[in-house]
Amino acid sequence: MDTDNLKVTRNLTLDDRFHLLLHKKIMNKTGSARRRNKKYYKDQYKKTGIIPGPLLLAGKGIMDGRRCSGRPRSFDEQTKKRFVEMVIASCDPSSQGFIFITQKARTIKNYHHWLEKELNRPISLVALRRCVKRENLKSYLNKPDFEDNVPMKNSFKSEPVFDLIQMDGCKFRYLKIRNNNGHWQKPQVIEFYDTGSRHMFILDAYFSESSWNSVDLFTQFLMSTPFPQKKIRIRPDNAKGFLNLKRAINALNLKHSTPDGFYMESDFSRIHSPKDKAHLESSHRSLHNFEIRIIKAFEDRIAKTMPGYIFGHGKKEKITITCLDITLHDLKESPLMEEYRHEHNSTKHYFSENGKVTAWVPDQKLAYFFSTGIDTMTFSPGQVKEYMKYGFQKIKATVSKKKTIRFDNQDYYVTLGVELFSSHKSTPVQISRYNDKLFIFEPKDNGILLGEALARKPFEKPLGSLAVQPEANELDQIIVFLEQHSMVVDRPPLIEIYHKGLSLVMTKQIFNHNQKRYTAYETKMRQPKDRKGLALFNAFVLDCQNYQRRTHVAPYASHGEI
């Protein structure tokens, strides 16, 4: 939970707190849905003088009102699956899954009629409309019958500075380097790029467009520049790894967005629509020329050359691929990437906008924008480190009534966010694993981080390590402190007293108060080191329980019991 944000919220007047929570509730809604929700909550607040419950939940990052209220789903997974199949198949003349339907006739009401007739049961029309938005089906409903009717929207039109930030990857053509397995592989660069000024914020090299790499670059972007207090559209490519950014962006908005202030909108490019990224495609041509400079800089590391091909405009062209005996780390550590980014930002370029050719220097145009007196905000490394947890691969799981997760033959105990899970029924979630820890997320595309869970026992062999580690929470710090003082930690009882209010400060106080007794106890024991460590930990647990009984520390309340 974001305790700092809660403290700020409590200090506001009731009216100000209502308007802030209302903003967080409706910030991702548009059009009539946004207007209806805004009017509904304003009317409720005016009648009762009490902030409605769904707004209070929104302040905690819980946006799914149906799940919170206990109401059943509008339709089941089978119905959703068949609806999605119908929509996708109906815009493809070659598909056997459904008849082809001309674009003008692809209405939700038509699909609603066919679904009810095929499944022989009533289906909510409103639920189908929500499904279209949730499953990104609008591009299929609007897909033209003929390719020459593709709209020119977002193609080389002018954009205000810091209105549209594009993100995309570009795989190298002319060189390969050693991957982690020692094999030859083409690296690719991923960049964040302001459409209005053509300023390149971040440029970094990876081997893939994975979830982790996209989040890593996103955190670099957050620390690279001040952000204006306005709506900013982020347009990544529709690659699978980039889609994961919806979660991190939603979490960022919940924590930092304000009415008429900072707000980051996910505006992903359409599938098979390169014109949505036209400005970046132009930038990629320059990057391919930059590859030759990399080859020249590492000419003493050329291992061999091999034939290759590129395809463009229906033609197959022969090229020569150079294999450089370097690693991704070598490329990242060299000054070449930053030199290229600086050269791009500080050089005058000619750009085509609205049918006209204009020239400017990206750095100068961005600097002029900030000089106009616009309010800005910045992010510190500590603020963005939390979003790294969104980069790991996610799978479906369930939090039990006892606040545990069974995964890969291991029992995990929820340590953070335990109050968000019901004590009366299991809760579906998505999880990511990092060594002996699970990160728990809402089970939807833009689902935010709900909490963490810890394995019953530490892993003897960690699965891997990262150059930048996810930030340790308070419980992690307590475990490290106890292990540094010769204790063998039994995690379940420690998690139990942690849920009852044990803090790091309290841990140190209890240990320091009883340190002499622990030392004497350890000296008297004639047991192996592990047995001594476990006995010391058990003594510590008893001291904690006695302390908590004396101070009457209240346990967390379950969300299902509020």
RODO-2510 file (C-alpha; in nm, 4 decimals, decimal comma):
residues 562
     n   res          X          Y          Z
     1     m     0,0000     0,0000     0,0000
     2     d     0,1107     0,3574    -0,0741
     3     t     0,1134     0,4922     0,2787
     4     d     0,2638     0,8285     0,1777
     5     n    -0,0198     0,8891    -0,0640
     6     l    -0,2768     0,7922     0,2008
     7     k    -0,1280     1,0436     0,4458
     8     v    -0,1534     1,3232     0,1883
     9     t    -0,5125     1,2271     0,1076
    10     r    -0,6178     1,2331     0,4739
    11     n    -0,4842     1,5881     0,5115
    12     l    -0,7161     1,7196     0,2392
    13     t    -1,0597     1,8689     0,3025
    14     l    -1,3540     1,6386     0,2388
    15     d    -1,4413     1,8167    -0,0888
    16     d    -1,0815     1,8101    -0,2147
    17     r    -1,0467     1,4435    -0,1216
    18     f    -1,3717     1,3643    -0,3082
    19     h    -1,2553     1,5385    -0,6277
    20     l    -0,9132     1,3661    -0,6155
    21     l    -1,0679     1,0189    -0,5682
    22     l    -1,3272     1,0926    -0,8377
    23     h    -1,0462     1,1772    -1,0783
    24     k    -0,8687     0,8475    -1,0050
    25     k    -1,1934     0,6534    -1,0564
    26     i    -1,2788     0,8017    -1,3976
    27     m    -0,9340     0,8884    -1,5351
    28     n    -0,9279     0,5862    -1,7703
    29     k    -1,2854     0,6357    -1,8940
    30     t    -1,3847     0,8384    -2,1975
    31     g    -1,6949     0,9831    -2,3629
    32     s    -2,0395     0,9075    -2,2253
    33     a    -1,9086     0,6525    -1,9731
    34     r    -1,6887     0,9190    -1,8136
    35     r    -1,9777     1,1726    -1,8059
    36     r    -2,2243     0,9196    -1,6557
    37     n    -1,9824     0,8095    -1,3845
    38     k    -1,8882     1,1690    -1,2991
    39     k    -2,2530     1,2759    -1,2674
    40     y    -2,3476     0,9642    -1,0663
    41     y    -2,0768     1,0066    -0,8001
    42     k    -2,1295     1,3829    -0,7768
    43     d    -2,5028     1,3259    -0,7171
    44     q    -2,4309     1,0609    -0,4530
    45     y    -2,1855     1,2876    -0,2748
    46     k    -2,4262     1,5846    -0,2873
    47     k    -2,7135     1,3771    -0,1431
    48     t    -2,5252     1,2032     0,1375
    49     g    -2,2218     1,4208     0,2080
    50     i    -2,0217     1,0952     0,2230
    51     i    -1,7570     0,9847    -0,0258
    52     p    -1,9000     0,6770    -0,2088
    53     g    -1,7345     0,3433    -0,1342
    54     p    -1,6074     0,2767    -0,4902
    55     l    -1,4125     0,6043    -0,4787
    56     l    -1,2473     0,5021    -0,1514
    57     l    -1,1482     0,1705    -0,3129
    58     a    -1,0099     0,3603    -0,6132
    59     g    -0,7845     0,5501    -0,3739
    60     k    -0,6394     0,2102    -0,2732
    61     g    -0,5868     0,1119    -0,6359
    62     i    -0,8931    -0,1180    -0,6541
    63     m    -1,0824    -0,0183    -0,9678
    64     d    -1,2911    -0,3258    -1,0469
    65     g    -1,6195    -0,2522    -0,8760
    66     r    -1,7923    -0,5748    -0,9792
    67     r    -1,5229    -0,7915    -0,8212
    68     c    -1,5274    -0,5851    -0,5039
    69     s    -1,9045    -0,5949    -0,4724
    70     g    -1,9283    -0,9706    -0,5072
    71     r    -2,1600    -0,9539    -0,8122
    72     p    -2,1205    -1,2410    -1,0641
    73     r    -1,9688    -1,1915    -1,4074
    74     s    -2,2053    -1,0826    -1,6865
    75     f    -2,1050    -1,3809    -1,8974
    76     d    -1,8716    -1,6759    -1,8733
    77     e    -1,5380    -1,7495    -2,0396
    78     q    -1,7002    -1,9670    -2,3093
    79     t    -1,9276    -1,6826    -2,4194
    80     k    -1,6383    -1,4357    -2,4290
    81     k    -1,4230    -1,6761    -2,6304
    82     r    -1,6960    -1,7332    -2,8910
    83     f    -1,7671    -1,3591    -2,9177
    84     v    -1,3992    -1,2827    -2,9811
    85     e    -1,3826    -1,5625    -3,2411
    86     m    -1,6881    -1,4226    -3,4193
    87     v    -1,5481    -1,0695    -3,4372
    88     i    -1,2014    -1,1728    -3,5602
    89     a    -1,3314    -1,4258    -3,8131
    90     s    -1,6002    -1,1936    -3,9536
    91     c    -1,3446    -0,9438    -4,0905
    92     d    -1,1352    -1,2129    -4,2645
    93     p    -1,2805    -1,3438    -4,5943
    94     s    -1,0573    -1,6535    -4,5777
    95     s    -1,1610    -1,7570    -4,2227
    96     q    -1,3825    -2,0611    -4,1669
    97     g    -1,4827    -1,9546    -3,8151
    98     f    -1,7665    -1,7225    -3,9235
    99     i    -1,9099    -1,5555    -4,2324
   100     f    -1,7405    -1,2439    -4,3675
   101     i    -1,9287    -0,9262    -4,2715
   102     t    -1,8787    -0,5911    -4,4397
   103     q    -1,7339    -0,3280    -4,2071
   104     k    -2,0523    -0,1196    -4,1904
   105     a    -2,2503    -0,4190    -4,0603
   106     r    -2,0061    -0,5177    -3,7841
   107     t    -2,2195    -0,3838    -3,5005
   108     i    -2,2254    -0,5188    -3,1478
   109     k    -2,6032    -0,5611    -3,1706
   110     n    -2,5614    -0,7998    -3,4641
   111     y    -2,3082    -1,0126    -3,2776
   112     h    -2,5351    -0,9986    -2,9701
   113     h    -2,8228    -1,1436    -3,1751
   114     w    -2,6064    -1,4209    -3,3245
   115     l    -2,4572    -1,5139    -2,9866
   116     e    -2,7946    -1,5433    -2,8133
   117     k    -2,9281    -1,7545    -3,0994
   118     e    -2,6197    -1,9815    -3,1118
   119     l    -2,5832    -2,0301    -2,7335
   120     n    -2,9602    -2,0271    -2,6669
   121     r    -2,9457    -1,8012    -2,3617
   122     p    -2,9764    -1,4282    -2,2828
   123     i    -2,6483    -1,2296    -2,2939
   124     s    -2,5827    -0,8787    -2,1627
   125     l    -2,5350    -0,6266    -2,4443
   126     v    -2,3511    -0,3914    -2,2062
   127     a    -2,1105    -0,6735    -2,1162
   128     l    -2,0319    -0,7253    -2,4852
   129     r    -1,9497    -0,3562    -2,5228
   130     r    -1,7128    -0,3804    -2,2241
   131     c    -1,5567    -0,6911    -2,3769
   132     v    -1,4843    -0,5027    -2,7016
   133     k    -1,2859    -0,2454    -2,5070
   134     r    -1,1158    -0,4962    -2,2759
   135     e    -1,0075    -0,7332    -2,5573
   136     n    -0,9070    -0,4555    -2,8023
   137     l    -1,1605    -0,5659    -3,0662
   138     k    -1,2290    -0,2183    -3,2038
   139     s    -0,9543    -0,2517    -3,4670
   140     y    -1,1314    -0,5619    -3,6049
   141     l    -1,4753    -0,3976    -3,6032
   142     n    -1,3332    -0,0989    -3,7925
   143     k    -1,1076    -0,2943    -4,0293
   144     p    -1,1863    -0,1771    -4,3855
   145     d    -1,3050    -0,4213    -4,6508
   146     f    -1,0255    -0,3101    -4,8843
   147     e    -0,6682    -0,2054    -4,7994
   148     d    -0,6850     0,1143    -5,0039
   149     n    -0,9435     0,2453    -4,7575
   150     v    -0,7021     0,2415    -4,4615
   151     p    -0,7374     0,5799    -4,2887
   152     m    -0,4404     0,8134    -4,2714
   153     k    -0,4956     0,8935    -3,9027
   154     n    -0,1735     0,9689    -3,7100
   155     s     0,0341     0,9663    -4,0314
   156     f     0,2918     1,2507    -4,0359
   157     k     0,0609     1,5026    -3,8785
   158     s     0,1963     1,7628    -3,6399
   159     e     0,1711     1,6992    -3,2671
   160     p     0,2287     1,9426    -2,9782
   161     v     0,5482     1,8857    -2,7802
   162     f     0,5096     1,6169    -2,5104
   163     d     0,1622     1,5168    -2,6309
   164     l     0,2629     1,1883    -2,7965
   165     i     0,5635     0,9819    -2,6866
   166     q     0,6390     0,6881    -2,9170
   167     m     0,8235     0,3706    -2,8200
   168     d     0,9451     0,1043    -3,0574
   169     g     1,2266    -0,1428    -3,1212
   170     c     1,4496    -0,1722    -3,4271
   171     k     1,6485    -0,4905    -3,4933
   172     f     1,9932    -0,4393    -3,6449
   173     r     2,0399    -0,5527    -4,0047
   174     y     2,4111    -0,5586    -4,0674
   175     l     2,5702    -0,7013    -3,7523
   176     k     2,5461    -0,9828    -3,4994
   177     i     2,7059    -1,0157    -3,1553
   178     r     2,7399    -1,2913    -2,8933
   179     n     2,4270    -1,3632    -2,6859
   180     n     2,4240    -1,5106    -2,3338
   181     n     2,4720    -1,8607    -2,4773
   182     g     2,7655    -1,7551    -2,6934
   183     h     2,5643    -1,7794    -3,0157
   184     w     2,5469    -1,5111    -3,2864
   185     q     2,2369    -1,2927    -3,2601
   186     k     2,1225    -0,9571    -3,3928
   187     p     2,0689    -0,7021    -3,1117
   188     q     1,7986    -0,4412    -3,1321
   189     v     1,7609    -0,0937    -2,9946
   190     i     1,4466     0,0394    -2,8264
   191     e     1,3820     0,4108    -2,7974
   192     f     1,1458     0,6638    -2,6388
   193     y     1,0799     0,9478    -2,8829
   194     d     0,8750     1,2705    -2,8529
   195     t     0,6719     1,3186    -3,1705
   196     g     0,6304     1,6959    -3,1333
   197     s     0,9989     1,7847    -3,0899
   198     r     1,1568     1,4629    -3,2298
   199     h     1,3658     1,4509    -2,9103
   200     m     1,5029     1,1031    -2,8336
   201     f     1,4780     1,0582    -2,4552
   202     i     1,6226     0,7085    -2,4198
   203     l     1,8024     0,4658    -2,6508
   204     d     1,9184     0,1255    -2,5268
   205     a     2,0158    -0,2133    -2,6697
   206     y     1,8556    -0,5540    -2,5947
   207     f     1,8094    -0,8920    -2,7600
   208     s     1,4287    -0,8856    -2,7486
   209     e     1,1199    -0,6731    -2,6828
   210     s     1,0384    -0,8577    -2,3596
   211     s     0,8270    -0,7413    -2,0655
   212     w     1,1366    -0,6946    -1,8513
   213     n     1,3227    -0,4951    -2,1185
   214     s     1,0240    -0,2675    -2,1838
   215     v     0,9806    -0,1929    -1,8120
   216     d     1,3563    -0,1388    -1,7728
   217     l     1,3482     0,1197    -2,0520
   218     f     1,0280     0,2742    -1,9129
   219     t     1,1925     0,3348    -1,5741
   220     q     1,4896     0,4953    -1,7522
   221     f     1,2465     0,7199    -1,9390
   222     l     1,0738     0,8297    -1,6161
   223     m     1,4074     0,9488    -1,4752
   224     s     1,5365     1,1053    -1,7983
   225     t     1,3274     1,4237    -1,8099
   226     p     1,0827     1,6493    -1,6229
   227     f     0,7197     1,5753    -1,7073
   228     p     0,4652     1,8505    -1,7802
   229     q     0,1467     1,8589    -1,5756
   230     k    -0,0787     1,7513    -1,8631
   231     k    -0,2089     1,4443    -2,0421
   232     i     0,0705     1,2561    -2,2195
   233     r    -0,0025     0,9769    -2,4664
   234     i     0,2424     0,6850    -2,4695
   235     r     0,2395     0,4895    -2,7957
   236     p     0,4364     0,1647    -2,7830
   237     d     0,4226    -0,0963    -3,0551
   238     n     0,1683    -0,3777    -3,0076
   239     a     0,4453    -0,6273    -2,9273
   240     k     0,3608    -0,8657    -2,6426
   241     g     0,6355    -0,7326    -2,4156
   242     f     0,5245    -0,3725    -2,4668
   243     l     0,1591    -0,4521    -2,3844
   244     n     0,2718    -0,5268    -2,0298
   245     l     0,3409    -0,1522    -1,9879
   246     k    -0,0349    -0,0981    -1,9437
   247     r     0,0053    -0,2238    -1,5861
   248     a     0,2980     0,0029    -1,4996
   249     i     0,1302     0,3063    -1,6601
   250     n    -0,1938     0,2421    -1,4698
   251     a    -0,0017     0,2113    -1,1407
   252     l     0,1850     0,5342    -1,2189
   253     n    -0,1434     0,7186    -1,2791
   254     l    -0,3019     0,5881    -0,9594
   255     k    -0,0119     0,7236    -0,7590
   256     h     0,0741     1,0508    -0,9362
   257     s    -0,2172     1,1620    -1,1561
   258     t    -0,4258     1,4641    -1,0509
   259     p    -0,7342     1,6382    -1,1963
   260     d    -0,6310     1,8572    -1,4928
   261     g    -0,2670     1,7666    -1,4173
   262     f    -0,0279     1,4822    -1,4956
   263     y    -0,1856     1,1799    -1,6628
   264     m    -0,0242     0,9159    -1,8857
   265     e    -0,2566     0,7569    -2,1414
   266     s    -0,1826     0,4221    -2,3091
   267     d    -0,2227     0,4793    -2,6836
   268     f    -0,0845     0,1635    -2,8431
   269     s    -0,0323     0,1577    -3,2192
   270     r    -0,2786    -0,0511    -3,4164
   271     i    -0,1841    -0,3997    -3,5343
   272     h    -0,0318    -0,4005    -3,8836
   273     s    -0,0472    -0,0186    -3,8966
   274     p     0,3095     0,1110    -3,9458
   275     k     0,1680     0,4575    -4,0251
   276     d     0,0837     0,4914    -3,6552
   277     k     0,4629     0,4892    -3,5955
   278     a     0,5666     0,6766    -3,9088
   279     h     0,8028     0,9125    -3,7284
   280     l     0,9915     0,6266    -3,5625
   281     e     1,0139     0,4276    -3,8842
   282     s     1,2039     0,7220    -4,0280
   283     s     1,4334     0,7242    -3,7227
   284     h     1,5043     0,3537    -3,7741
   285     r     1,6540     0,4187    -4,1187
   286     s     1,9156     0,6395    -3,9512
   287     l     1,9827     0,3688    -3,6932
   288     h     2,0640     0,1182    -3,9671
   289     n     2,3279     0,3590    -4,0985
   290     f     2,4594     0,3892    -3,7417
   291     e     2,5295     0,0128    -3,7413
   292     i     2,8243     0,0678    -3,9748
   293     r     2,9785     0,3046    -3,7199
   294     i     2,9499     0,0309    -3,4545
   295     i     3,1254    -0,2149    -3,6854
   296     k     3,4014     0,0391    -3,7486
   297     a     3,4441     0,1111    -3,3755
   298     f     3,4849    -0,2628    -3,3007
   299     e     3,6780    -0,3522    -3,6169
   300     d     3,9430    -0,5332    -3,4111
   301     r     3,6674    -0,7652    -3,2826
   302     i     3,5360    -0,8751    -3,6240
   303     a     3,5142    -1,2556    -3,6106
   304     k     3,3674    -1,3267    -3,9555
   305     t     3,1163    -1,2151    -4,2157
   306     m     2,8207    -1,4057    -4,3580
   307     p     2,5663    -1,3504    -4,6380
   308     g     2,2179    -1,2274    -4,5543
   309     y     1,9067    -1,0763    -4,7048
   310     i     1,6699    -0,7866    -4,6422
   311     f     1,3193    -0,7548    -4,7782
   312     g     1,1546    -0,4295    -4,8763
   313     h     0,8915    -0,3188    -5,1240
   314     g     0,8471    -0,6746    -5,2408
   315     k     1,2164    -0,7157    -5,3237
   316     k     1,4844    -0,9434    -5,1802
   317     e     1,8275    -0,7821    -5,1516
   318     k     2,1634    -0,9407    -5,0695
   319     i     2,3655    -0,7927    -4,7794
   320     t     2,6738    -0,8861    -4,5776
   321     i     2,6320    -0,9408    -4,2019
   322     t     2,9352    -0,8757    -3,9803
   323     c     2,9812    -1,0859    -3,6651
   324     l     3,1436    -0,8874    -3,3824
   325     d     3,2972    -1,0883    -3,0961
   326     i     3,1443    -0,8632    -2,8318
   327     t     2,8594    -0,8991    -2,5800
   328     l     2,5526    -0,6859    -2,5197
   329     h     2,7287    -0,5512    -2,2112
   330     d     3,0223    -0,4381    -2,4275
   331     l     2,7864    -0,2519    -2,6589
   332     k     2,5975    -0,0886    -2,3713
   333     e     2,9182     0,0146    -2,1942
   334     s     3,0647     0,1776    -2,5044
   335     p     2,9883     0,5485    -2,5598
   336     l     2,8433     0,4791    -2,9067
   337     m     2,4743     0,4642    -2,8139
   338     e     2,4804     0,7861    -2,6130
   339     e     2,6883     0,9594    -2,8820
   340     y     2,4273     0,8703    -3,1431
   341     r     2,1401     0,9926    -2,9207
   342     h     2,3198     1,3214    -2,8483
   343     e     2,4006     1,3690    -3,2176
   344     h     2,0354     1,3182    -3,3114
   345     n     1,9057     1,5606    -3,0465
   346     s     2,1567     1,8391    -3,1154
   347     t     2,1519     1,8383    -3,4973
   348     k     1,9074     2,0204    -3,7247
   349     h     1,6765     1,7795    -3,9071
   350     y     1,4218     1,8254    -4,1826
   351     f     1,0778     1,6903    -4,0973
   352     s     0,7643     1,6494    -4,3044
   353     e     0,4478     1,7641    -4,1268
   354     n     0,1041     1,8311    -4,2709
   355     g     0,2450     1,8208    -4,6224
   356     k     0,5211     2,0764    -4,5514
   357     v     0,8934     2,0399    -4,4832
   358     t     1,0207     2,2130    -4,1675
   359     a     1,3634     2,2108    -4,0009
   360     w     1,4533     2,2388    -3,6326
   361     v     1,6895     2,1043    -3,3623
   362     p     1,5070     1,8604    -3,1255
   363     d     1,6934     1,9785    -2,8124
   364     q     1,6088     2,3420    -2,8845
   365     k     1,2409     2,2745    -2,9504
   366     l     1,2055     2,0742    -2,6285
   367     a     1,3934     2,3393    -2,4281
   368     y     1,1652     2,6133    -2,5640
   369     f     0,8600     2,4101    -2,4557
   370     f     0,9848     2,3906    -2,0948
   371     s     1,0817     2,7605    -2,0987
   372     t     0,7177     2,8678    -2,1467
   373     g     0,6527     2,8324    -1,7724
   374     i     0,4608     2,5044    -1,7793
   375     d     0,4348     2,3244    -1,4432
   376     t     0,6473     2,0097    -1,4272
   377     m     0,7195     1,7129    -1,2021
   378     t     1,0177     1,4770    -1,1787
   379     f     1,0630     1,1178    -1,0647
   380     s     1,3452     0,9992    -0,8406
   381     p     1,5107     0,6544    -0,8643
   382     g     1,3357     0,5535    -0,5424
   383     q     0,9940     0,6384    -0,6884
   384     v     1,0368     0,4398    -1,0096
   385     k     1,2133     0,1352    -0,8639
   386     e     0,8766    -0,0105    -0,7643
   387     y     0,7688    -0,0340    -1,1308
   388     m     1,0495    -0,2822    -1,2053
   389     k     0,8306    -0,5490    -1,0468
   390     y     0,5973    -0,5188    -1,3471
   391     g     0,8653    -0,6522    -1,5825
   392     f     0,8558    -1,0229    -1,4948
   393     q     0,6484    -1,2790    -1,6834
   394     k     0,2979    -1,3224    -1,5379
   395     i     0,0834    -1,6322    -1,4979
   396     k    -0,2591    -1,7044    -1,3479
   397     a    -0,2832    -1,8112    -0,9841
   398     t    -0,5185    -1,8021    -0,6831
   399     v    -0,4809    -1,6546    -0,3344
   400     s    -0,6539    -1,8892    -0,0879
   401     k    -0,8761    -1,7887     0,2008
   402     k    -0,5748    -1,8472     0,4270
   403     k    -0,3770    -1,5875     0,2236
   404     t    -0,1442    -1,8468     0,0676
   405     i    -0,0515    -1,9347    -0,2919
   406     r     0,0446    -2,2810    -0,4128
   407     f     0,2844    -2,2547    -0,7065
   408     d     0,5373    -2,4943    -0,8572
   409     n     0,5090    -2,7357    -0,5612
   410     q     0,5889    -2,4532    -0,3181
   411     d     0,3748    -2,2791    -0,0559
   412     y     0,3931    -1,8997    -0,0576
   413     y     0,2564    -1,6743     0,2186
   414     v     0,1171    -1,3311     0,1319
   415     t     0,3342    -1,0745     0,3112
   416     l     0,2275    -0,7420     0,1555
   417     g    -0,1264    -0,6447     0,0567
   418     v    -0,2815    -0,9176     0,2727
   419     e    -0,5723    -0,6843     0,3560
   420     l    -0,6795    -0,6825    -0,0130
   421     f    -0,7708    -1,0536    -0,0217
   422     s    -1,0887    -1,2085     0,1129
   423     s    -1,0932    -1,4451     0,4096
   424     h    -1,4183    -1,6034     0,2798
   425     k    -1,3285    -1,7083    -0,0754
   426     s    -1,0260    -1,7566    -0,2988
   427     t    -0,9164    -1,4639    -0,5142
   428     p    -0,7963    -1,5026    -0,8762
   429     v    -0,4756    -1,3087    -0,9465
   430     q    -0,1720    -1,3056    -1,1711
   431     i     0,1742    -1,3634    -1,0295
   432     s     0,5382    -1,3163    -1,1243
   433     r     0,8210    -1,5055    -0,9574
   434     y     1,1598    -1,3645    -0,8666
   435     n     1,3613    -1,6307    -0,6833
   436     d     1,1706    -1,7174    -0,3620
   437     k     0,9281    -1,4255    -0,3895
   438     l     0,6020    -1,3753    -0,5828
   439     f     0,4685    -1,0396    -0,7010
   440     i     0,0867    -1,0433    -0,7051
   441     f    -0,1155    -0,8492    -0,9662
   442     e    -0,4781    -0,7900    -1,0557
   443     p    -0,5948    -1,0454    -1,3170
   444     k    -0,6412    -0,8016    -1,6066
   445     d    -0,4359    -0,6359    -1,8793
   446     n    -0,3777    -0,3143    -1,6853
   447     g    -0,3874    -0,4763    -1,3417
   448     i    -0,1737    -0,3086    -1,0780
   449     l     0,0566    -0,4674    -0,8189
   450     l    -0,1486    -0,5837    -0,5191
   451     g     0,1170    -0,7325    -0,2946
   452     e     0,3945    -0,9851    -0,2471
   453     a     0,4254    -1,3404    -0,1209
   454     l     0,7250    -1,5224     0,0223
   455     a     0,8115    -1,8923    -0,0077
   456     r     0,7840    -2,1035     0,3063
   457     k     1,1585    -2,1703     0,2853
   458     p     1,4353    -1,9798     0,1056
   459     f     1,5594    -2,1312    -0,2193
   460     e     1,8960    -2,3045    -0,1885
   461     k     1,9807    -2,2088    -0,5480
   462     p     1,8297    -1,8764    -0,6641
   463     l     1,6817    -1,8850    -1,0157
   464     g     1,8898    -1,5885    -1,1245
   465     s     1,9974    -1,2383    -1,0412
   466     l     1,9556    -0,9002    -1,2065
   467     a     2,1902    -0,6093    -1,2440
   468     v     1,9274    -0,3969    -1,0667
   469     q     1,7451    -0,5776    -0,7870
   470     p     1,3774    -0,5162    -0,6970
   471     e     1,3626    -0,3043    -0,3849
   472     a     1,3559    -0,5010    -0,0594
   473     n     1,0407    -0,4508     0,1474
   474     e     1,0306    -0,4177     0,5252
   475     l     0,9845    -0,7905     0,5850
   476     d     1,2877    -0,8658     0,3658
   477     q     1,4911    -0,6231     0,5758
   478     i     1,3720    -0,7883     0,8999
   479     i     1,4798    -1,1313     0,7711
   480     v     1,8235    -0,9994     0,6688
   481     f     1,8682    -0,8331     1,0103
   482     l     1,7834    -1,1516     1,2015
   483     e     2,0060    -1,3696     0,9811
   484     q     2,2948    -1,1263     1,0330
   485     h     2,2571    -1,1948     1,4052
   486     s     2,2940    -1,5740     1,3739
   487     m     1,9220    -1,6606     1,3672
   488     v     1,7727    -1,9252     1,1389
   489     v     1,4412    -1,7703     1,0331
   490     d     1,1276    -1,9843     1,0155
   491     r     0,9227    -1,7721     0,7762
   492     p     0,5565    -1,8629     0,8534
   493     p     0,5610    -1,7568     1,2239
   494     l     0,7602    -1,4442     1,1319
   495     i     0,5031    -1,3539     0,8636
   496     e     0,2247    -1,4065     1,1192
   497     i     0,3715    -1,1613     1,3720
   498     y     0,4588    -0,9222     1,0863
   499     h     0,0891    -0,9142     0,9907
   500     k     0,0133    -0,8290     1,3537
   501     g     0,2261    -0,5170     1,3357
   502     l     0,5942    -0,6117     1,3639
   503     s     0,8166    -0,3464     1,2049
   504     l     1,1898    -0,3201     1,1414
   505     v     1,2219    -0,0565     1,4135
   506     m     1,0346    -0,2805     1,6582
   507     t     1,2542    -0,5773     1,5580
   508     k     1,5716    -0,3876     1,6411
   509     q     1,4253    -0,2631     1,9704
   510     i     1,3266    -0,6145     2,0824
   511     f     1,6617    -0,7593     1,9763
   512     n     1,8691    -0,4892     2,1459
   513     h     1,6627    -0,5193     2,4645
   514     n     1,7200    -0,8972     2,4829
   515     q     2,0652    -0,9194     2,3213
   516     k     2,2511    -1,0149     2,6413
   517     r     2,0019    -1,2943     2,7109
   518     y     2,0334    -1,4240     2,3506
   519     t     2,4151    -1,4243     2,3780
   520     a     2,4095    -1,6126     2,7086
   521     y     2,1546    -1,8593     2,5716
   522     e     2,3674    -1,9248     2,2643
   523     t     2,6817    -1,9749     2,4737
   524     k     2,5152    -2,2340     2,7003
   525     m     2,3727    -2,4403     2,4128
   526     r     2,5661    -2,7497     2,3053
   527     q     2,3946    -2,7881     1,9681
   528     p     2,4914    -2,7585     1,6001
   529     k     2,4935    -2,4071     1,4541
   530     d     2,1601    -2,4475     1,2717
   531     r     1,9831    -2,5741     1,5846
   532     k     2,1232    -2,2814     1,7849
   533     g     2,0035    -2,0360     1,5201
   534     l     1,6506    -2,1793     1,5180
   535     a     1,6342    -2,1772     1,9001
   536     l     1,7414    -1,8096     1,9053
   537     f     1,4743    -1,7262     1,6471
   538     n     1,2040    -1,9053     1,8512
   539     a     1,3095    -1,7027     2,1557
   540     f     1,2835    -1,3860     1,9494
   541     v     0,9308    -1,4813     1,8315
   542     l     0,8177    -1,5315     2,1933
   543     d     0,9601    -1,1904     2,2858
   544     c     0,7722    -1,0333     1,9934
   545     q     0,4449    -1,1964     2,0951
   546     n     0,4880    -1,0735     2,4528
   547     y     0,5670    -0,7246     2,3264
   548     q     0,2594    -0,7205     2,1001
   549     r     0,0313    -0,8376     2,3820
   550     r     0,1571    -0,5550     2,6019
   551     t     0,1212    -0,2891     2,3314
   552     h    -0,2052    -0,4275     2,1806
   553     v    -0,0899    -0,3971     1,8168
   554     a    -0,3988    -0,4461     1,5951
   555     p    -0,3780    -0,6962     1,3061
   556     y    -0,4621    -0,5982     0,9493
   557     a    -0,8275    -0,6087     0,8478
   558     s    -0,9201    -0,8191     0,5469
   559     h    -1,0753    -0,6370     0,2505
   560     g    -1,3480    -0,8971     0,2406
   561     e    -1,4400    -0,8067     0,5978
   562     i    -1,4572    -0,4287     0,5564
***
